[in-house]
């Protein structure tokens, strides 16, 4: 159902009063998300389509390195978290069931996946393993803000690697570096992979994936061939204070705000030891399993794309993330020749496999164009009285709001579909 007259896309002229970030303002105004409480967001149909685009890109790349998708529960026994020493994390939601059993709402799944691997892996022949899932995470966030950027509930892809030793972990870690680099490249975002601190995850090393934008709460330190989280950079002996800024080996260090959209950790035996995840090696000796953990936030990638590419008129999606490829606007009223032409074009595009949103509402051109620019689909096609007179479908490329040469209204379906595909392939 992609006729706007039947589609739930509640656009707004004004942003929420408490909205500060561009993504918060525009995702609400464009009808992508709605808030139900502090830090709790509902993804509406068009927004969920964008979220799904990110999920599919991530799934394809993790599958490509041997990941096996599964699903673990959000509700977990507190005892697992007590064993790893993480039960007292302030952001962890804690509760009890009717029998008084202590439970938590997971903010990540190291405990759960290690519990299963401890039961299922017996021999070195069972390793290595890459397991992953997309699952809701709960976080008792003190100050939810910036729309979907800092929330109390969100979906995360987290994958986990299990190896015989540190060399195996290093190999699986590098596989994830490659996969994450490809994921970021496919989204169309500007991004950096930076050295980071292990934080509450623990372990032997970590990197973060950062998308630069003004709304970011993190800061990245940048120089030629160098990128690090600011906290890591300031502990680098090569970094020195210089006036109001910093230098790296005497060269200026640029500090830039960014959104963290992914992170990867070498956990080592941080979780396998307290949870008893071991295997028998070739000599029958019991050894601890070496682990890695790799997270990525689809919602943060969506918000980062809005932040990086929006203009004064609305969102401008990268091609890979757009909710629809084409936003088709009909300017004629029902029963007119121009409406009939728009209806025919809609059927041609839909039958040809083009993901098209058709604005067939009985509204004026100004409102329709405003909504199209707000939603930000990469291609806008318009059919109205002028199209019948000129014989051409009007074309606008959303990025830069550039007019493109018109398409022949009377073209054969295959010819028209080829022309639309060529336009699509030319977009960022």
TORKOL-4160 file (C-alpha; in steps of 0.2 Angstrom, whole numbers, padded with zeros to 4 digits, m for minus):
428
<pt num="1" X="0000" Y="0000" Z="0000"/>
<pt num="2" X="0010" Y="0015" Z="m0006"/>
<pt num="3" X="m0004" Y="0027" Z="m0011"/>
<pt num="4" X="m0002" Y="0042" Z="0001"/>
<pt num="5" X="m0021" Y="0043" Z="0002"/>
<pt num="6" X="m0020" Y="0027" Z="0011"/>
<pt num="7" X="m0003" Y="0027" Z="0019"/>
<pt num="8" X="0001" Y="0032" Z="0037"/>
<pt num="9" X="0013" Y="0047" Z="0035"/>
<pt num="10" X="0008" Y="0060" Z="0047"/>
<pt num="11" X="0019" Y="0075" Z="0042"/>
<pt num="12" X="0020" Y="0091" Z="0052"/>
<pt num="13" X="0023" Y="0109" Z="0048"/>
<pt num="14" X="0032" Y="0112" Z="0065"/>
<pt num="15" X="0045" Y="0102" Z="0075"/>
<pt num="16" X="0042" Y="0096" Z="0093"/>
<pt num="17" X="0045" Y="0110" Z="0105"/>
<pt num="18" X="0059" Y="0101" Z="0114"/>
<pt num="19" X="0068" Y="0096" Z="0098"/>
<pt num="20" X="0086" Y="0102" Z="0097"/>
<pt num="21" X="0094" Y="0090" Z="0084"/>
<pt num="22" X="0090" Y="0091" Z="0066"/>
<pt num="23" X="0086" Y="0072" Z="0065"/>
<pt num="24" X="0074" Y="0074" Z="0080"/>
<pt num="25" X="0065" Y="0088" Z="0071"/>
<pt num="26" X="0064" Y="0081" Z="0054"/>
<pt num="27" X="0061" Y="0063" Z="0058"/>
<pt num="28" X="0045" Y="0068" Z="0068"/>
<pt num="29" X="0040" Y="0081" Z="0055"/>
<pt num="30" X="0042" Y="0069" Z="0040"/>
<pt num="31" X="0031" Y="0056" Z="0049"/>
<pt num="32" X="0044" Y="0043" Z="0052"/>
<pt num="33" X="0044" Y="0042" Z="0071"/>
<pt num="34" X="0032" Y="0046" Z="0086"/>
<pt num="35" X="0036" Y="0047" Z="0104"/>
<pt num="36" X="0027" Y="0038" Z="0117"/>
<pt num="37" X="0037" Y="0043" Z="0133"/>
<pt num="38" X="0054" Y="0049" Z="0138"/>
<pt num="39" X="0067" Y="0040" Z="0127"/>
<pt num="40" X="0053" Y="0028" Z="0120"/>
<pt num="41" X="0050" Y="0029" Z="0101"/>
<pt num="42" X="0038" Y="0021" Z="0089"/>
<pt num="43" X="0044" Y="0019" Z="0071"/>
<pt num="44" X="0030" Y="0023" Z="0059"/>
<pt num="45" X="0029" Y="0014" Z="0042"/>
<pt num="46" X="0040" Y="0025" Z="0032"/>
<pt num="47" X="0053" Y="0026" Z="0046"/>
<pt num="48" X="0053" Y="0007" Z="0049"/>
<pt num="49" X="0056" Y="0005" Z="0030"/>
<pt num="50" X="0072" Y="0015" Z="0032"/>
<pt num="51" X="0077" Y="0006" Z="0048"/>
<pt num="52" X="0074" Y="m0010" Z="0038"/>
<pt num="53" X="0086" Y="m0004" Z="0025"/>
<pt num="54" X="0100" Y="m0003" Z="0037"/>
<pt num="55" X="0096" Y="m0020" Z="0045"/>
<pt num="56" X="0097" Y="m0028" Z="0028"/>
<pt num="57" X="0114" Y="m0021" Z="0024"/>
<pt num="58" X="0121" Y="m0026" Z="0041"/>
<pt num="59" X="0113" Y="m0044" Z="0039"/>
<pt num="60" X="0121" Y="m0046" Z="0022"/>
<pt num="61" X="0138" Y="m0041" Z="0027"/>
<pt num="62" X="0138" Y="m0051" Z="0044"/>
<pt num="63" X="0132" Y="m0067" Z="0035"/>
<pt num="64" X="0146" Y="m0064" Z="0022"/>
<pt num="65" X="0159" Y="m0067" Z="0035"/>
<pt num="66" X="0151" Y="m0082" Z="0042"/>
<pt num="67" X="0139" Y="m0075" Z="0055"/>
<pt num="68" X="0124" Y="m0086" Z="0061"/>
<pt num="69" X="0109" Y="m0076" Z="0065"/>
<pt num="70" X="0099" Y="m0081" Z="0081"/>
<pt num="71" X="0088" Y="m0072" Z="0094"/>
<pt num="72" X="0091" Y="m0070" Z="0112"/>
<pt num="73" X="0078" Y="m0064" Z="0125"/>
<pt num="74" X="0079" Y="m0046" Z="0132"/>
<pt num="75" X="0072" Y="m0052" Z="0149"/>
<pt num="76" X="0086" Y="m0062" Z="0158"/>
<pt num="77" X="0091" Y="m0069" Z="0175"/>
<pt num="78" X="0100" Y="m0057" Z="0185"/>
<pt num="79" X="0112" Y="m0070" Z="0191"/>
<pt num="80" X="0121" Y="m0071" Z="0175"/>
<pt num="81" X="0125" Y="m0052" Z="0177"/>
<pt num="82" X="0130" Y="m0054" Z="0195"/>
<pt num="83" X="0143" Y="m0067" Z="0190"/>
<pt num="84" X="0151" Y="m0055" Z="0177"/>
<pt num="85" X="0151" Y="m0041" Z="0190"/>
<pt num="86" X="0139" Y="m0030" Z="0179"/>
<pt num="87" X="0123" Y="m0031" Z="0189"/>
<pt num="88" X="0127" Y="m0015" Z="0197"/>
<pt num="89" X="0128" Y="m0005" Z="0181"/>
<pt num="90" X="0118" Y="0010" Z="0184"/>
<pt num="91" X="0109" Y="0010" Z="0167"/>
<pt num="92" X="0104" Y="m0008" Z="0169"/>
<pt num="93" X="0085" Y="m0010" Z="0172"/>
<pt num="94" X="0082" Y="m0022" Z="0186"/>
<pt num="95" X="0065" Y="m0030" Z="0191"/>
<pt num="96" X="0058" Y="m0045" Z="0200"/>
<pt num="97" X="0044" Y="m0057" Z="0194"/>
<pt num="98" X="0029" Y="m0062" Z="0204"/>
<pt num="99" X="0039" Y="m0076" Z="0213"/>
<pt num="100" X="0053" Y="m0064" Z="0218"/>
<pt num="101" X="0066" Y="m0070" Z="0206"/>
<pt num="102" X="0078" Y="m0056" Z="0201"/>
<pt num="103" X="0078" Y="m0051" Z="0182"/>
<pt num="104" X="0086" Y="m0038" Z="0171"/>
<pt num="105" X="0081" Y="m0031" Z="0154"/>
<pt num="106" X="0097" Y="m0033" Z="0144"/>
<pt num="107" X="0107" Y="m0018" Z="0137"/>
<pt num="108" X="0118" Y="m0030" Z="0128"/>
<pt num="109" X="0119" Y="m0049" Z="0127"/>
<pt num="110" X="0137" Y="m0054" Z="0132"/>
<pt num="111" X="0130" Y="m0064" Z="0147"/>
<pt num="112" X="0116" Y="m0073" Z="0137"/>
<pt num="113" X="0127" Y="m0078" Z="0122"/>
<pt num="114" X="0141" Y="m0084" Z="0134"/>
<pt num="115" X="0129" Y="m0094" Z="0144"/>
<pt num="116" X="0123" Y="m0104" Z="0129"/>
<pt num="117" X="0141" Y="m0106" Z="0122"/>
<pt num="118" X="0147" Y="m0113" Z="0139"/>
<pt num="119" X="0133" Y="m0126" Z="0137"/>
<pt num="120" X="0135" Y="m0130" Z="0119"/>
<pt num="121" X="0154" Y="m0129" Z="0115"/>
<pt num="122" X="0164" Y="m0144" Z="0120"/>
<pt num="123" X="0179" Y="m0146" Z="0109"/>
<pt num="124" X="0191" Y="m0136" Z="0099"/>
<pt num="125" X="0182" Y="m0143" Z="0084"/>
<pt num="126" X="0167" Y="m0133" Z="0088"/>
<pt num="127" X="0177" Y="m0116" Z="0086"/>
<pt num="128" X="0177" Y="m0103" Z="0079"/>
<pt num="129" X="0159" Y="m0097" Z="0080"/>
<pt num="130" X="0151" Y="m0080" Z="0075"/>
<pt num="131" X="0134" Y="m0078" Z="0082"/>
<pt num="132" X="0123" Y="m0063" Z="0080"/>
<pt num="133" X="0106" Y="m0056" Z="0082"/>
<pt num="134" X="0095" Y="m0040" Z="0080"/>
<pt num="135" X="0087" Y="m0037" Z="0097"/>
<pt num="136" X="0079" Y="m0024" Z="0107"/>
<pt num="137" X="0090" Y="m0017" Z="0121"/>
<pt num="138" X="0084" Y="m0007" Z="0136"/>
<pt num="139" X="0094" Y="0006" Z="0145"/>
<pt num="140" X="0089" Y="0017" Z="0160"/>
<pt num="141" X="0096" Y="0032" Z="0152"/>
<pt num="142" X="0097" Y="0047" Z="0164"/>
<pt num="143" X="0094" Y="0060" Z="0150"/>
<pt num="144" X="0086" Y="0054" Z="0134"/>
<pt num="145" X="0088" Y="0067" Z="0121"/>
<pt num="146" X="0090" Y="0070" Z="0102"/>
<pt num="147" X="0075" Y="0059" Z="0096"/>
<pt num="148" X="0081" Y="0042" Z="0092"/>
<pt num="149" X="0099" Y="0046" Z="0095"/>
<pt num="150" X="0099" Y="0043" Z="0114"/>
<pt num="151" X="0084" Y="0032" Z="0120"/>
<pt num="152" X="0079" Y="0020" Z="0133"/>
<pt num="153" X="0074" Y="0007" Z="0121"/>
<pt num="154" X="0082" Y="0003" Z="0104"/>
<pt num="155" X="0087" Y="m0011" Z="0092"/>
<pt num="156" X="0105" Y="m0016" Z="0091"/>
<pt num="157" X="0114" Y="m0029" Z="0080"/>
<pt num="158" X="0126" Y="m0037" Z="0091"/>
<pt num="159" X="0138" Y="m0051" Z="0085"/>
<pt num="160" X="0149" Y="m0062" Z="0096"/>
<pt num="161" X="0165" Y="m0072" Z="0091"/>
<pt num="162" X="0171" Y="m0087" Z="0100"/>
<pt num="163" X="0189" Y="m0093" Z="0097"/>
<pt num="164" X="0202" Y="m0105" Z="0104"/>
<pt num="165" X="0215" Y="m0091" Z="0107"/>
<pt num="166" X="0220" Y="m0073" Z="0105"/>
<pt num="167" X="0226" Y="m0076" Z="0087"/>
<pt num="168" X="0209" Y="m0083" Z="0082"/>
<pt num="169" X="0201" Y="m0068" Z="0091"/>
<pt num="170" X="0212" Y="m0056" Z="0081"/>
<pt num="171" X="0207" Y="m0065" Z="0065"/>
<pt num="172" X="0188" Y="m0064" Z="0069"/>
<pt num="173" X="0190" Y="m0046" Z="0074"/>
<pt num="174" X="0198" Y="m0041" Z="0057"/>
<pt num="175" X="0184" Y="m0050" Z="0048"/>
<pt num="176" X="0172" Y="m0038" Z="0058"/>
<pt num="177" X="0183" Y="m0023" Z="0054"/>
<pt num="178" X="0181" Y="m0027" Z="0035"/>
<pt num="179" X="0162" Y="m0031" Z="0037"/>
<pt num="180" X="0159" Y="m0014" Z="0047"/>
<pt num="181" X="0169" Y="m0004" Z="0034"/>
<pt num="182" X="0159" Y="m0011" Z="0020"/>
<pt num="183" X="0142" Y="m0008" Z="0030"/>
<pt num="184" X="0147" Y="0010" Z="0033"/>
<pt num="185" X="0152" Y="0012" Z="0015"/>
<pt num="186" X="0136" Y="0005" Z="0009"/>
<pt num="187" X="0125" Y="0016" Z="0019"/>
<pt num="188" X="0132" Y="0032" Z="0010"/>
<pt num="189" X="0137" Y="0040" Z="0027"/>
<pt num="190" X="0153" Y="0050" Z="0030"/>
<pt num="191" X="0162" Y="0040" Z="0044"/>
<pt num="192" X="0178" Y="0036" Z="0053"/>
<pt num="193" X="0184" Y="0021" Z="0062"/>
<pt num="194" X="0193" Y="0027" Z="0078"/>
<pt num="195" X="0203" Y="0019" Z="0092"/>
<pt num="196" X="0192" Y="0019" Z="0108"/>
<pt num="197" X="0192" Y="0014" Z="0126"/>
<pt num="198" X="0185" Y="m0003" Z="0131"/>
<pt num="199" X="0174" Y="0005" Z="0144"/>
<pt num="200" X="0161" Y="m0006" Z="0154"/>
<pt num="201" X="0163" Y="m0020" Z="0141"/>
<pt num="202" X="0181" Y="m0024" Z="0147"/>
<pt num="203" X="0194" Y="m0033" Z="0136"/>
<pt num="204" X="0209" Y="m0030" Z="0126"/>
<pt num="205" X="0205" Y="m0017" Z="0113"/>
<pt num="206" X="0191" Y="m0008" Z="0104"/>
<pt num="207" X="0186" Y="0003" Z="0090"/>
<pt num="208" X="0171" Y="0014" Z="0087"/>
<pt num="209" X="0163" Y="0019" Z="0071"/>
<pt num="210" X="0159" Y="0038" Z="0071"/>
<pt num="211" X="0148" Y="0048" Z="0059"/>
<pt num="212" X="0153" Y="0066" Z="0060"/>
<pt num="213" X="0139" Y="0079" Z="0063"/>
<pt num="214" X="0135" Y="0093" Z="0074"/>
<pt num="215" X="0122" Y="0084" Z="0085"/>
<pt num="216" X="0135" Y="0071" Z="0090"/>
<pt num="217" X="0139" Y="0069" Z="0108"/>
<pt num="218" X="0156" Y="0061" Z="0105"/>
<pt num="219" X="0171" Y="0070" Z="0099"/>
<pt num="220" X="0184" Y="0063" Z="0087"/>
<pt num="221" X="0202" Y="0068" Z="0085"/>
<pt num="222" X="0208" Y="0069" Z="0067"/>
<pt num="223" X="0224" Y="0071" Z="0058"/>
<pt num="224" X="0232" Y="0064" Z="0042"/>
<pt num="225" X="0231" Y="0045" Z="0044"/>
<pt num="226" X="0225" Y="0047" Z="0062"/>
<pt num="227" X="0208" Y="0045" Z="0070"/>
<pt num="228" X="0204" Y="0042" Z="0088"/>
<pt num="229" X="0191" Y="0045" Z="0101"/>
<pt num="230" X="0196" Y="0061" Z="0110"/>
<pt num="231" X="0199" Y="0052" Z="0127"/>
<pt num="232" X="0211" Y="0040" Z="0118"/>
<pt num="233" X="0219" Y="0054" Z="0109"/>
<pt num="234" X="0223" Y="0064" Z="0125"/>
<pt num="235" X="0231" Y="0049" Z="0133"/>
<pt num="236" X="0242" Y="0047" Z="0117"/>
<pt num="237" X="0260" Y="0052" Z="0121"/>
<pt num="238" X="0262" Y="0060" Z="0104"/>
<pt num="239" X="0248" Y="0072" Z="0107"/>
<pt num="240" X="0252" Y="0089" Z="0115"/>
<pt num="241" X="0242" Y="0104" Z="0121"/>
<pt num="242" X="0245" Y="0119" Z="0109"/>
<pt num="243" X="0237" Y="0135" Z="0113"/>
<pt num="244" X="0218" Y="0132" Z="0112"/>
<pt num="245" X="0220" Y="0116" Z="0103"/>
<pt num="246" X="0231" Y="0100" Z="0102"/>
<pt num="247" X="0244" Y="0093" Z="0090"/>
<pt num="248" X="0250" Y="0076" Z="0085"/>
<pt num="249" X="0268" Y="0074" Z="0083"/>
<pt num="250" X="0268" Y="0093" Z="0080"/>
<pt num="251" X="0254" Y="0093" Z="0067"/>
<pt num="252" X="0237" Y="0101" Z="0071"/>
<pt num="253" X="0224" Y="0089" Z="0078"/>
<pt num="254" X="0206" Y="0093" Z="0072"/>
<pt num="255" X="0192" Y="0089" Z="0085"/>
<pt num="256" X="0175" Y="0086" Z="0077"/>
<pt num="257" X="0158" Y="0081" Z="0085"/>
<pt num="258" X="0152" Y="0064" Z="0079"/>
<pt num="259" X="0138" Y="0051" Z="0082"/>
<pt num="260" X="0144" Y="0034" Z="0088"/>
<pt num="261" X="0135" Y="0022" Z="0076"/>
<pt num="262" X="0145" Y="0006" Z="0080"/>
<pt num="263" X="0158" Y="m0002" Z="0091"/>
<pt num="264" X="0169" Y="m0017" Z="0091"/>
<pt num="265" X="0178" Y="m0025" Z="0106"/>
<pt num="266" X="0191" Y="m0038" Z="0109"/>
<pt num="267" X="0184" Y="m0046" Z="0125"/>
<pt num="268" X="0197" Y="m0059" Z="0128"/>
<pt num="269" X="0191" Y="m0071" Z="0142"/>
<pt num="270" X="0182" Y="m0057" Z="0151"/>
<pt num="271" X="0165" Y="m0066" Z="0150"/>
<pt num="272" X="0170" Y="m0084" Z="0147"/>
<pt num="273" X="0180" Y="m0085" Z="0163"/>
<pt num="274" X="0166" Y="m0080" Z="0176"/>
<pt num="275" X="0153" Y="m0090" Z="0165"/>
<pt num="276" X="0163" Y="m0106" Z="0163"/>
<pt num="277" X="0164" Y="m0105" Z="0144"/>
<pt num="278" X="0178" Y="m0117" Z="0140"/>
<pt num="279" X="0183" Y="m0131" Z="0127"/>
<pt num="280" X="0195" Y="m0146" Z="0126"/>
<pt num="281" X="0210" Y="m0143" Z="0115"/>
<pt num="282" X="0219" Y="m0156" Z="0104"/>
<pt num="283" X="0227" Y="m0163" Z="0120"/>
<pt num="284" X="0211" Y="m0164" Z="0130"/>
<pt num="285" X="0216" Y="m0149" Z="0141"/>
<pt num="286" X="0202" Y="m0137" Z="0146"/>
<pt num="287" X="0205" Y="m0120" Z="0139"/>
<pt num="288" X="0195" Y="m0103" Z="0141"/>
<pt num="289" X="0186" Y="m0097" Z="0125"/>
<pt num="290" X="0192" Y="m0080" Z="0118"/>
<pt num="291" X="0178" Y="m0068" Z="0114"/>
<pt num="292" X="0174" Y="m0053" Z="0104"/>
<pt num="293" X="0159" Y="m0042" Z="0104"/>
<pt num="294" X="0153" Y="m0031" Z="0089"/>
<pt num="295" X="0138" Y="m0019" Z="0090"/>
<pt num="296" X="0129" Y="m0008" Z="0078"/>
<pt num="297" X="0114" Y="0004" Z="0080"/>
<pt num="298" X="0102" Y="0005" Z="0065"/>
<pt num="299" X="0093" Y="0019" Z="0073"/>
<pt num="300" X="0109" Y="0029" Z="0075"/>
<pt num="301" X="0114" Y="0026" Z="0057"/>
<pt num="302" X="0096" Y="0032" Z="0051"/>
<pt num="303" X="0098" Y="0048" Z="0062"/>
<pt num="304" X="0116" Y="0051" Z="0056"/>
<pt num="305" X="0110" Y="0051" Z="0038"/>
<pt num="306" X="0097" Y="0064" Z="0042"/>
<pt num="307" X="0109" Y="0075" Z="0051"/>
<pt num="308" X="0123" Y="0074" Z="0037"/>
<pt num="309" X="0112" Y="0076" Z="0022"/>
<pt num="310" X="0097" Y="0087" Z="0027"/>
<pt num="311" X="0094" Y="0104" Z="0020"/>
<pt num="312" X="0082" Y="0118" Z="0024"/>
<pt num="313" X="0068" Y="0109" Z="0016"/>
<pt num="314" X="0069" Y="0092" Z="0024"/>
<pt num="315" X="0078" Y="0075" Z="0023"/>
<pt num="316" X="0089" Y="0070" Z="0008"/>
<pt num="317" X="0092" Y="0051" Z="0010"/>
<pt num="318" X="0107" Y="0042" Z="0003"/>
<pt num="319" X="0100" Y="0030" Z="m0010"/>
<pt num="320" X="0104" Y="0015" Z="0000"/>
<pt num="321" X="0093" Y="0021" Z="0015"/>
<pt num="322" X="0078" Y="0029" Z="0006"/>
<pt num="323" X="0061" Y="0023" Z="0011"/>
<pt num="324" X="0056" Y="0024" Z="m0007"/>
<pt num="325" X="0066" Y="0026" Z="m0023"/>
<pt num="326" X="0053" Y="0037" Z="m0031"/>
<pt num="327" X="0040" Y="0050" Z="m0024"/>
<pt num="328" X="0027" Y="0051" Z="m0038"/>
<pt num="329" X="0016" Y="0067" Z="m0037"/>
<pt num="330" X="0000" Y="0068" Z="m0046"/>
<pt num="331" X="m0007" Y="0086" Z="m0048"/>
<pt num="332" X="m0023" Y="0082" Z="m0057"/>
<pt num="333" X="m0040" Y="0079" Z="m0049"/>
<pt num="334" X="m0048" Y="0062" Z="m0050"/>
<pt num="335" X="m0056" Y="0060" Z="m0067"/>
<pt num="336" X="m0044" Y="0071" Z="m0076"/>
<pt num="337" X="m0033" Y="0066" Z="m0090"/>
<pt num="338" X="m0017" Y="0071" Z="m0080"/>
<pt num="339" X="m0023" Y="0060" Z="m0065"/>
<pt num="340" X="m0026" Y="0045" Z="m0077"/>
<pt num="341" X="m0008" Y="0048" Z="m0084"/>
<pt num="342" X="m0001" Y="0048" Z="m0066"/>
<pt num="343" X="m0011" Y="0032" Z="m0062"/>
<pt num="344" X="m0004" Y="0023" Z="m0077"/>
<pt num="345" X="0014" Y="0029" Z="m0072"/>
<pt num="346" X="0011" Y="0022" Z="m0055"/>
<pt num="347" X="0006" Y="0005" Z="m0061"/>
<pt num="348" X="0021" Y="0005" Z="m0073"/>
<pt num="349" X="0033" Y="0009" Z="m0059"/>
<pt num="350" X="0025" Y="m0003" Z="m0047"/>
<pt num="351" X="0024" Y="m0017" Z="m0059"/>
<pt num="352" X="0042" Y="m0014" Z="m0064"/>
<pt num="353" X="0048" Y="m0017" Z="m0046"/>
<pt num="354" X="0052" Y="0001" Z="m0042"/>
<pt num="355" X="0048" Y="0006" Z="m0024"/>
<pt num="356" X="0037" Y="0021" Z="m0027"/>
<pt num="357" X="0026" Y="0032" Z="m0015"/>
<pt num="358" X="0012" Y="0039" Z="m0025"/>
<pt num="359" X="0004" Y="0055" Z="m0019"/>
<pt num="360" X="m0013" Y="0054" Z="m0025"/>
<pt num="361" X="m0021" Y="0065" Z="m0011"/>
<pt num="362" X="m0033" Y="0079" Z="m0015"/>
<pt num="363" X="m0021" Y="0093" Z="m0010"/>
<pt num="364" X="m0013" Y="0108" Z="m0018"/>
<pt num="365" X="0004" Y="0106" Z="m0027"/>
<pt num="366" X="0012" Y="0117" Z="m0013"/>
<pt num="367" X="0008" Y="0104" Z="0000"/>
<pt num="368" X="0012" Y="0089" Z="m0010"/>
<pt num="369" X="0029" Y="0096" Z="m0015"/>
<pt num="370" X="0033" Y="0102" Z="0003"/>
<pt num="371" X="0029" Y="0084" Z="0010"/>
<pt num="372" X="0040" Y="0076" Z="m0004"/>
<pt num="373" X="0055" Y="0087" Z="0000"/>
<pt num="374" X="0052" Y="0084" Z="0019"/>
<pt num="375" X="0052" Y="0065" Z="0017"/>
<pt num="376" X="0067" Y="0066" Z="0005"/>
<pt num="377" X="0066" Y="0051" Z="m0007"/>
<pt num="378" X="0080" Y="0053" Z="m0020"/>
<pt num="379" X="0069" Y="0055" Z="m0035"/>
<pt num="380" X="0053" Y="0065" Z="m0037"/>
<pt num="381" X="0042" Y="0063" Z="m0053"/>
<pt num="382" X="0028" Y="0074" Z="m0056"/>
<pt num="383" X="0013" Y="0072" Z="m0068"/>
<pt num="384" X="0001" Y="0087" Z="m0071"/>
<pt num="385" X="m0006" Y="0097" Z="m0084"/>
<pt num="386" X="0011" Y="0103" Z="m0090"/>
<pt num="387" X="0016" Y="0085" Z="m0092"/>
<pt num="388" X="0002" Y="0082" Z="m0104"/>
<pt num="389" X="0006" Y="0098" Z="m0114"/>
<pt num="390" X="0025" Y="0095" Z="m0115"/>
<pt num="391" X="0024" Y="0076" Z="m0116"/>
<pt num="392" X="0036" Y="0074" Z="m0102"/>
<pt num="393" X="0036" Y="0069" Z="m0084"/>
<pt num="394" X="0045" Y="0082" Z="m0073"/>
<pt num="395" X="0060" Y="0075" Z="m0063"/>
<pt num="396" X="0068" Y="0082" Z="m0048"/>
<pt num="397" X="0084" Y="0075" Z="m0039"/>
<pt num="398" X="0081" Y="0078" Z="m0021"/>
<pt num="399" X="0100" Y="0080" Z="m0016"/>
<pt num="400" X="0103" Y="0098" Z="m0021"/>
<pt num="401" X="0084" Y="0100" Z="m0027"/>
<pt num="402" X="0090" Y="0099" Z="m0045"/>
<pt num="403" X="0079" Y="0098" Z="m0059"/>
<pt num="404" X="0084" Y="0084" Z="m0072"/>
<pt num="405" X="0078" Y="0082" Z="m0090"/>
<pt num="406" X="0061" Y="0076" Z="m0091"/>
<pt num="407" X="0056" Y="0058" Z="m0095"/>
<pt num="408" X="0044" Y="0054" Z="m0110"/>
<pt num="409" X="0027" Y="0052" Z="m0104"/>
<pt num="410" X="0022" Y="0041" Z="m0119"/>
<pt num="411" X="0037" Y="0030" Z="m0118"/>
<pt num="412" X="0035" Y="0011" Z="m0118"/>
<pt num="413" X="0035" Y="0003" Z="m0100"/>
<pt num="414" X="0052" Y="m0005" Z="m0102"/>
<pt num="415" X="0060" Y="0011" Z="m0109"/>
<pt num="416" X="0053" Y="0021" Z="m0095"/>
<pt num="417" X="0059" Y="0009" Z="m0082"/>
<pt num="418" X="0077" Y="0009" Z="m0090"/>
<pt num="419" X="0077" Y="0028" Z="m0089"/>
<pt num="420" X="0071" Y="0028" Z="m0071"/>
<pt num="421" X="0084" Y="0015" Z="m0066"/>
<pt num="422" X="0098" Y="0025" Z="m0075"/>
<pt num="423" X="0093" Y="0041" Z="m0065"/>
<pt num="424" X="0093" Y="0030" Z="m0049"/>
<pt num="425" X="0110" Y="0023" Z="m0052"/>
<pt num="426" X="0117" Y="0040" Z="m0054"/>
<pt num="427" X="0112" Y="0046" Z="m0037"/>
<pt num="428" X="0123" Y="0046" Z="m0021"/>
